Amino acid sequence: MVDIRPFKALRPRRELVSKVSAPPYDVISKQEASIVINSNPYSFLKVTKPEATLKQEREVSHNQLAKIAAQGLKEMIKDKIMIEEEKRCLYLYRQSNDIMERTGIVACLAVDDYQQGIIKKHEQIEIKTWQERVSHIQETKAHTGCPLLVYQHNNLLEALIKREIAHREAIYDFISDDGIRNCCWQIKEEEIILDFIKAFQGIRALYIADGHHRVAAAVELARIRDQKSVERENKDGDEEYRYFPAMLIPHNQLRITGYHRLLKDLNGFSEHDFLKSIECIFKVEKITPNNPFLPAQKHEFGLNLAGQWYRLFFRENNFDTENLDIIDKLDVSLLQNKVLNPLLGIKDMQKSSKIEFIGGNDALVRIEKGIQQGARIAFTLFPTSIEEVMEVSERGQIMPPKSTWFEPKVRSGIFVHLFK
């Protein structure tokens, strides 16, 4: 049973939402964010990417950055760029373009559901990033980003969403800088909010798609605040900090794209010898004409070797894939275990300086640019399926690093959750 809760969102004035709205902090570099902030003083990146507001290059602790973020948020509230709702609401949020559409509910979730395993994860938490997020939440006294979670498609929820959108005027309708149309509707009637709460009580589990560190940081913040409340003997279990906002969508509307690999060198191989070394692992087909190649099915890979594209197909008959664990059957694992580690010397993907991970709609352009700038080899992968992600989560396992890339990203700065 999933516990959702309406909240008094801090959100932009309608005429400013397109300027305030920003990509998540972890998909934009400091340099890119700095350019945006300098050209757009309303950008929420001044809160989520505070290092980009610094005028000079200098080392700043994550605690100091969190204080800068808090000041940026205070200024946006003081200047009435963002205004807090007077009463608790739920929100419907649709993102669409020419090739996709998804509609979800924005609501607060309980940290208890994460601790009890109702909210399920699939990603390893990186301690440094997690600590930075905890500091950010502590100083701002706000959850400034909406993680993306999925639930098993539910006919009742689908009907409720369609019913409410049909007769409501959108509070926001704008095209963001990634080309996505963002439409949002507000639900403030208590009886309709109750309909959604009851519908989610019939949902068994939620699965984190994007935002593992934001969720884990919200849980840790609640633990810290709980401890302080116990010491002051004023904890009642329903404190606002024990909830965090999220966008919830049905699993069949989630779009996952491939997360590709770009490598600096061939680990001592010549191009000819490398191709020979993988022929026992893959069927190798040269692409003619030489166009970028994205796999169309599981166990199929694209290979760019010194500018030439190849289609690779995994030789399953050479390996006992039937008896492999679900993690080891994933394409990202097969590539890592059969090629990247034994042949190219990439033992730890997260620590290696020889590999770069590329996702997003412009991935092929960025791969070709990387090859032109000196990278020696790239692999394109077929997307991991949401069913695989959900199965791994159900088993309490962790996906390999950089297994999934979700498009589009939930915008930051549209719905912010404040607590005292």
DAMOCOR-V74982 format. One line per field, one symbol per residue. ss: DSSP state (@ for helix, = for strand, . for the rest). phi: phi as a letter, one per 20 degrees, with the letter a starting at -180 (. if undefined). burial: 1 if it has 9 or more other C-alpha atoms within 8 Angstrom, else 0. A space follows every 10 residues. Layout:
ss->???
phi->???
burial->???
This chain:
ss->...==.=..= ==.@@@@@@@ .=..@@@..@ @@@@@@@@@. ....@@@@.@ @@@....... .@@@@@@@@@ @@@@@@@@.. .===....== ======.... ========== @@@@@...== ......@@@@ @@@@@@@@@@ .==...==== =...@@@@@@ @@@@@@.... .====..... =======..@ @@@@@@@@@@ .....===== .@@@@@@@@@ @@@@@@@@@@ @@.......@ @@======== @@@..==..= ===....... @@@@@@@@.. .=====.... .........= =====..=== ====.@@@.. @@@..@@@@. @@@@@@@@@@ .......... ....====.. ..@@@@@@@@ @@....==== =....@@@@@ @@@@...... ....==.... .=...===..
phi->.eddbfbefe bfggfdgfef gbfgfedcfg ffffffffeb fegfffeecf ffeffcfbfc ffffffffff fffgffffel fccefecfcd cdcdcbbfdb bbccddbede fgfffenfed dcdfeegfff ffffgffgff lbeecdfdcc cfgcffffff fffffgcdef ecbbeefene edcccdddff ffgfgfgfff feefbdcfec ogffffffff gffffgffff felcedndff feccebedcf fedfdddfde cccfbdlnfe ffffgffefe ecfdcfecff dgcdfdbfmd cdcddlneec ddcfeffece ffeffgffef gffffffdcf ffddmeecff dfeeccdcco fdgfffffff ffepfebbcd cfffefffff ffffemedff gleccdcfef fenecddebe
burial->1111111111 1110011111 1111000101 0011011000 0111111111 0110000000 0110111111 1110011000 1110100111 1111111000 1111111111 1011000111 1110100011 1111111111 1111111111 1100001101 1000100001 1111110001 1111111100 0110011011 1010111110 1111111111 1100110011 0000100000 1111111111 1011011111 1111110000 1001000110 1111001000 0011100001 1111110111 1111100000 0001001011 1111111111 1101010000 0100101111 0010011101 1000111111 1111010111 0110010111 0011110001 1111111100
